[in-house]
Amino acid sequence: MKKSAVLVIGSIALVIICLLAAGCTESRLTPGTVTPFPVAPATSPMTNTTTTPANLPPADVRANLEALFERGVAESMVPGAEVGIVTPAWTWESAAGNASAITGEKAEPGMKFFIASVTKTFTSVAVVKLAEEKKLSLDDPISTWLDADLVAKIPNGQNITIRELLDHTSGIADYDEELILWQELDRPDTPVSYEAGIGQGINASPLFSPGTDYEYSNVNYLLLTKIVDKASGMPYEEYVNRTIFVPAGLHNTSFHRTNTFDSPHMTASEQINGTRKDFSAIYVDFDRGAGDIVSTTSDLNRFHRALREGRLVSNTSLAEMERSSLQAYVKDGNVTSGYGLGYGVRHDAGASSTLAGHSGSYPGSVTFWYFIPETDTYFTVNVNTQENGALVTNDLFYPLAGYLSR
């Protein structure tokens, strides 16, 4: 496979990280020249389907939401999108455009998608839960939990704490995602292990001394899964299932351990060097605990609500997750943003609005997962491309967030 001119798709990931200080997977495959896939025939309404729960929003609110969503999908030129919103008074879900830019299958509410780095909040909750159970301390050195041979390979390994993995202040570098994705595309039936990703990150480390700076790295969360394995006495996946999936009622959420989908889904595809590549057809084992969960908008909102209502960890633990490290804290005029323990908060004092949550980006799938405390609103948006990152943020995500903040 020719691999020339393939760097830069990560622009949308960087836009989201800078926008909300809540991180995401920074894929760096370049799409090359892309002709936007038509989201719907010009003669028909763009919105394909809207769910009809008993508690729909009032007619005027619904009309405004549909207009904002349809306009945002059209102006950001994405193949398709899903949205799910939950307020104390109503629930609304909708989809627009195409679930697949390859087959033209229409997007529908309830379709599964890669949530990418929103996975990190699940991992953070698992670690914080173990701390509540007194099975570990967030300030334990990682050498307490990781094999000695592995710790010896990590620069400054004896001085890094669990907390510094959670808030990305460890100084451990990221894996080479471009290299991994090309390996997966070349050999779709052969998964790249997360241990390989850990090795790549270690070899590129250190970026800085632990606790002195902030650098988003998926490898921090790969290492956290190993700590959960040991501290919980069971595989990370089983612990997350028992302590998060089941109590939160997540029936359409799972770890992706195959290279196929067995249910309707948003196809994760990108145009690369003139060919549309299907990233739904590769394994994501390499992103264990950092970006390997698939879910739906309704399940993600359900998870968020369970987290905020204290049904997964205590309110004290949630406050600790929200508290940004000094290294990740940014103030720009009226806007402050920061990254805590797998969870970010952005506050605009001028608009009296707050966004708390995480974003995620993977080739062919970008997810915004946020809570607005001022209106007690949960909302999730997924689009099936990394293209047009600034347009997606400014024309789709922000207009919806602004409307829901009123």
matplotlib code that plots the C-alpha trace (Angstrom):
import matplotlib.pyplot as plt

x = [0.0, 1.4, 1.8, 3.0, 1.2, -0.7, -0.1, -2.7, -6.2, -5.4, -6.5, -10.0, -8.6, -6.4, -9.3, -11.3, -8.5, -7.8, -11.5, -12.5, -9.3, -10.9, -8.7, -9.2, -7.3, -5.1, -5.3, -2.8, -3.7, -4.3, -7.5, -6.1, -8.6, -12.2, -15.4, -18.1, -20.6, -24.1, -26.0, -29.5, -31.3, -31.8, -35.5, -36.1, -35.7, -32.3, -33.3, -33.8, -35.4, -36.3, -37.1, -40.6, -40.4, -43.3, -41.5, -40.6, -39.6, -42.3, -43.0, -41.2, -38.1, -38.1, -38.4, -35.4, -33.3, -34.1, -33.2, -29.9, -29.0, -29.8, -28.1, -25.0, -24.7, -25.1, -22.7, -20.0, -20.3, -20.1, -21.6, -23.8, -24.4, -26.4, -27.5, -29.0, -30.2, -31.7, -33.1, -35.3, -38.3, -37.7, -35.5, -34.7, -32.7, -32.2, -29.9, -29.2, -27.4, -25.7, -24.4, -22.0, -20.2, -19.4, -22.9, -25.1, -27.0, -29.0, -28.1, -30.7, -30.9, -29.6, -26.8, -23.6, -20.3, -16.7, -16.7, -12.8, -11.3, -14.6, -13.5, -11.0, -13.8, -14.9, -11.4, -11.0, -14.3, -13.0, -9.7, -11.5, -14.0, -11.0, -9.7, -13.1, -12.9, -9.5, -7.9, -5.5, -4.6, -4.5, -1.2, 0.3, 3.5, 2.8, 5.6, 3.3, 1.0, 2.9, 5.5, 9.0, 10.3, 7.9, 8.5, 12.2, 11.7, 9.6, 11.8, 11.1, 8.9, 9.6, 8.4, 5.1, 1.8, -1.5, -2.9, -0.3, -1.4, -5.0, -4.4, -1.7, 1.1, 3.3, 5.7, 5.0, 4.8, 1.9, 2.1, 2.6, -1.0, -0.3, 2.0, -0.5, -3.4, -1.4, -0.5, -4.2, -5.3, -2.6, -3.4, -7.1, -7.2, -4.2, -4.8, -2.0, -1.7, -2.0, 1.4, 2.9, 1.4, 2.9, 6.3, 6.1, 5.2, 8.0, 10.6, 9.6, 9.7, 10.3, 8.6, 9.2, 9.7, 6.5, 4.1, 5.8, 3.8, 0.7, 0.8, -2.2, -1.1, -3.2, -0.4, -1.2, -4.6, -3.2, -1.0, -4.1, -5.8, -3.0, -3.3, -7.1, -6.3, -4.1, -6.0, -9.4, -8.2, -10.0, -9.6, -10.1, -13.0, -14.9, -14.4, -15.8, -18.7, -19.6, -19.1, -20.2, -22.0, -24.4, -25.3, -25.7, -27.9, -25.8, -27.2, -25.7, -22.2, -19.2, -15.5, -14.8, -12.8, -13.5, -13.0, -16.7, -20.0, -23.0, -25.6, -26.5, -23.7, -22.1, -19.4, -16.1, -14.5, -12.1, -10.9, -7.2, -5.0, -8.2, -9.6, -12.2, -10.9, -13.3, -11.9, -14.8, -13.2, -10.1, -9.3, -8.9, -7.3, -4.3, -6.4, -7.4, -9.0, -8.1, -10.4, -11.9, -15.5, -18.5, -21.8, -24.9, -25.9, -28.6, -26.2, -23.6, -26.1, -27.2, -23.6, -23.1, -26.2, -25.3, -21.9, -23.2, -26.0, -23.5, -24.6, -21.1, -18.7, -19.3, -19.9, -16.5, -14.8, -16.6, -15.4, -11.8, -12.3, -13.4, -10.5, -8.0, -4.3, -2.4, -0.5, -3.7, -5.5, -6.0, -7.7, -8.5, -10.5, -13.8, -13.2, -11.4, -10.8, -8.9, -8.4, -8.8, -8.9, -10.2, -12.8, -12.7, -14.5, -14.9, -16.6, -17.5, -18.2, -19.4, -22.1, -22.7, -22.3, -20.4, -19.5, -18.3, -17.2, -14.9, -14.5, -13.2, -11.8, -10.9, -10.7, -14.4, -15.8, -15.8, -17.8, -18.8, -20.1, -21.1, -23.2, -24.5, -25.0, -26.9, -29.8, -29.1, -28.8, -26.8, -26.0, -24.0, -23.1, -21.3, -20.2, -18.7, -15.6, -12.6, -12.8, -13.8, -13.0, -13.4, -16.8, -18.1, -17.1, -18.4, -21.4, -22.8, -21.5, -21.4, -24.8, -26.4, -24.5, -25.4, -29.1, -29.1, -27.4, -30.3]
y = [0.0, 3.4, 5.5, 8.8, 12.1, 10.7, 13.1, 15.6, 14.2, 15.1, 18.7, 18.0, 16.2, 19.2, 21.6, 19.6, 19.4, 23.1, 23.9, 21.9, 20.8, 17.3, 15.5, 12.8, 10.4, 12.3, 10.3, 11.6, 9.9, 12.5, 12.1, 13.8, 15.3, 14.7, 15.3, 15.7, 12.9, 14.2, 14.0, 13.8, 14.5, 18.3, 17.8, 16.0, 17.0, 16.2, 14.6, 10.9, 9.9, 11.3, 9.2, 9.6, 8.9, 9.9, 13.0, 14.8, 18.5, 21.1, 21.7, 25.0, 23.6, 20.5, 22.7, 24.8, 21.7, 20.2, 23.4, 23.7, 20.1, 20.0, 23.3, 22.1, 18.8, 20.6, 23.4, 21.1, 18.8, 15.5, 12.3, 11.8, 12.6, 11.5, 13.5, 12.6, 15.1, 14.5, 17.3, 17.1, 17.7, 15.9, 13.6, 14.0, 11.9, 12.4, 11.4, 13.1, 12.1, 8.8, 6.3, 5.1, 7.3, 4.0, 2.4, 5.4, 3.7, 6.3, 7.3, 6.5, 7.2, 4.4, 3.4, 2.4, 4.2, 4.3, 6.7, 7.0, 8.9, 9.2, 5.7, 7.4, 8.6, 5.0, 4.1, 7.0, 6.1, 2.5, 3.7, 6.2, 3.5, 1.3, 4.2, 4.4, 0.7, 1.3, -1.1, 1.6, 5.2, 7.8, 8.9, 5.4, 5.2, 3.1, 0.9, -0.5, -2.0, -2.5, -5.3, -4.3, -5.1, -2.7, 0.1, -0.2, 0.5, 3.7, 6.8, 8.2, 5.1, 5.1, 8.7, 8.6, 8.3, 6.9, 10.4, 11.6, 8.9, 10.0, 13.7, 13.3, 14.9, 11.7, 12.8, 9.4, 9.9, 8.7, 5.7, 6.2, 6.0, 6.5, 3.5, 1.4, 2.3, 1.5, -1.8, -2.5, -1.4, -3.6, -6.6, -6.2, -9.7, -9.2, -6.9, -4.7, -5.3, -2.5, -3.7, -2.7, 0.8, 1.0, 0.0, 2.8, 5.4, 4.3, 4.5, 8.1, 9.1, 11.1, 14.3, 16.0, 15.2, 13.8, 16.5, 19.4, 19.7, 18.4, 16.3, 14.2, 10.6, 7.5, 5.4, 6.7, 5.0, 1.8, 1.5, 2.3, -0.8, -2.9, -1.3, -2.0, -5.7, -6.1, -3.9, -5.3, -9.0, -9.4, -8.2, -4.5, -5.2, -7.3, -4.7, -1.9, -4.1, -4.9, -1.4, 0.8, -0.9, -2.9, -0.4, 2.4, 0.3, 0.4, -2.3, -1.1, -0.4, -2.8, -3.1, -3.7, -6.9, -7.8, -6.2, -6.2, -4.8, -7.1, -4.3, -1.1, 1.4, 4.6, 3.5, 5.0, 5.8, 8.4, 9.3, 8.6, 9.0, 8.8, 5.7, 5.6, 3.4, 1.7, 2.0, 0.1, -3.0, -3.0, -4.0, -1.4, -3.6, -1.3, 1.4, -0.7, 1.7, 4.7, 4.4, 0.9, 1.3, 1.4, 2.8, 4.9, 8.5, 7.3, 4.9, 7.7, 10.1, 7.4, 6.8, 10.6, 10.9, 8.0, 9.6, 13.0, 11.6, 9.7, 6.3, 5.2, 7.1, 9.6, 13.3, 13.9, 11.7, 13.4, 16.7, 15.4, 14.1, 17.6, 19.4, 20.3, 20.0, 23.3, 22.2, 21.7, 24.8, 27.6, 31.0, 33.0, 36.1, 35.0, 31.4, 28.9, 25.3, 22.4, 18.6, 16.6, 12.8, 11.7, 14.5, 18.1, 21.3, 24.5, 27.6, 30.8, 33.4, 35.9, 33.5, 31.9, 28.5, 25.4, 22.2, 19.2, 15.9, 14.6, 14.4, 11.6, 11.4, 8.3, 8.0, 8.2, 9.0, 12.1, 12.3, 15.2, 14.1, 16.8, 17.9, 21.5, 22.1, 25.4, 23.6, 20.1, 18.9, 15.9, 15.7, 13.6, 14.2, 11.9, 12.6, 9.9, 11.7, 13.6, 16.0, 19.7, 19.8, 23.5, 23.5, 20.6, 22.4, 25.9, 25.0, 21.9, 21.5, 25.0, 26.1, 23.1, 23.7, 27.4, 26.7, 24.0, 26.4, 28.9]
z = [0.0, -1.0, 2.1, 0.7, 1.5, 4.4, 7.3, 8.6, 9.4, 13.0, 12.5, 13.9, 16.9, 17.6, 17.1, 19.7, 22.2, 22.0, 22.1, 25.1, 26.8, 26.9, 24.6, 21.9, 19.8, 17.4, 14.2, 11.6, 8.4, 5.7, 3.6, 0.5, -1.8, -0.7, -2.5, 0.2, 0.1, -0.4, 2.9, 1.2, -2.0, -2.4, -2.9, 0.4, 4.0, 5.3, 8.6, 8.0, 11.2, 14.6, 17.5, 19.1, 22.8, 24.9, 26.2, 23.0, 23.3, 22.6, 19.0, 18.8, 20.5, 18.3, 15.2, 16.4, 17.1, 13.7, 12.0, 13.9, 13.4, 9.7, 9.0, 10.9, 9.0, 5.7, 6.4, 7.9, 4.8, 6.8, 5.3, 8.3, 12.0, 15.0, 18.0, 21.3, 24.0, 27.4, 29.6, 32.8, 30.6, 27.3, 25.2, 21.6, 19.2, 15.5, 12.6, 9.2, 6.1, 5.5, 7.9, 5.2, 2.6, 0.9, 0.4, 0.9, 3.8, 5.7, 9.2, 11.8, 15.6, 17.7, 15.4, 17.1, 16.5, 17.8, 20.7, 20.5, 23.4, 25.3, 26.4, 28.7, 31.0, 31.4, 32.4, 34.7, 36.5, 36.9, 38.5, 40.7, 41.8, 42.8, 44.9, 46.6, 47.3, 48.9, 46.5, 45.3, 45.8, 43.0, 44.3, 44.3, 42.2, 39.1, 40.2, 42.9, 40.2, 37.0, 36.5, 37.5, 34.0, 32.4, 35.0, 34.4, 30.7, 31.4, 31.8, 35.2, 35.8, 39.6, 39.9, 38.0, 39.9, 38.8, 39.0, 36.5, 34.0, 34.5, 33.9, 31.2, 33.2, 33.3, 30.5, 28.7, 24.9, 22.7, 20.4, 16.6, 15.5, 11.9, 11.8, 13.7, 11.5, 8.3, 9.8, 10.5, 7.0, 5.4, 7.5, 8.6, 10.1, 12.4, 15.3, 16.7, 20.4, 23.0, 24.3, 21.0, 21.5, 25.0, 23.6, 21.0, 23.7, 26.0, 23.2, 22.5, 26.2, 28.2, 27.1, 30.4, 34.1, 35.7, 37.0, 35.3, 32.1, 30.2, 27.0, 25.9, 25.4, 24.8, 26.3, 29.8, 29.5, 28.1, 31.2, 33.4, 32.1, 33.4, 36.8, 36.8, 35.8, 38.9, 41.5, 40.7, 40.4, 37.1, 33.5, 33.0, 30.6, 33.2, 35.9, 33.7, 32.7, 36.4, 37.8, 34.8, 32.0, 34.2, 36.9, 34.3, 32.1, 29.0, 26.8, 23.5, 24.7, 24.4, 23.9, 20.2, 20.0, 16.3, 12.9, 12.0, 13.3, 13.9, 14.1, 12.2, 12.7, 11.5, 9.1, 10.0, 6.6, 5.2, 1.7, 1.6, -1.6, -3.7, -2.1, 0.6, 3.5, 5.9, 9.5, 10.8, 9.3, 11.5, 15.0, 17.8, 20.3, 20.3, 22.0, 25.1, 27.6, 25.5, 22.6, 22.1, 23.1, 20.7, 21.9, 21.0, 21.8, 24.2, 26.1, 26.3, 27.8, 30.1, 31.3, 31.7, 33.8, 36.0, 36.6, 37.4, 39.7, 41.9, 40.8, 39.7, 41.9, 44.7, 44.2, 45.9, 43.4, 40.5, 41.7, 41.8, 38.2, 37.2, 38.8, 36.2, 36.8, 36.8, 33.8, 31.7, 32.9, 30.3, 30.7, 27.7, 28.4, 29.9, 29.0, 31.2, 30.3, 31.8, 31.9, 35.1, 35.6, 32.2, 32.2, 31.0, 31.9, 29.8, 31.3, 29.5, 32.2, 29.5, 28.3, 31.7, 30.2, 31.1, 29.1, 31.1, 29.4, 26.8, 23.0, 20.9, 17.4, 15.3, 11.5, 10.4, 13.8, 15.9, 19.1, 21.4, 24.8, 27.2, 30.1, 30.6, 34.3, 33.9, 32.1, 33.5, 29.9, 28.5, 24.8, 22.5, 18.8, 16.4, 12.9, 10.6, 9.4, 10.7, 7.8, 8.2, 11.9, 12.3, 10.4, 12.5, 15.7, 14.7, 12.5, 14.2, 17.8, 19.1, 17.8, 19.4, 22.7, 22.7, 22.2, 24.9, 27.3, 27.3]

ax = plt.figure().add_subplot(projection="3d")
ax.plot(x, y, z, "-o")
ax.set_aspect("equal")
plt.show()
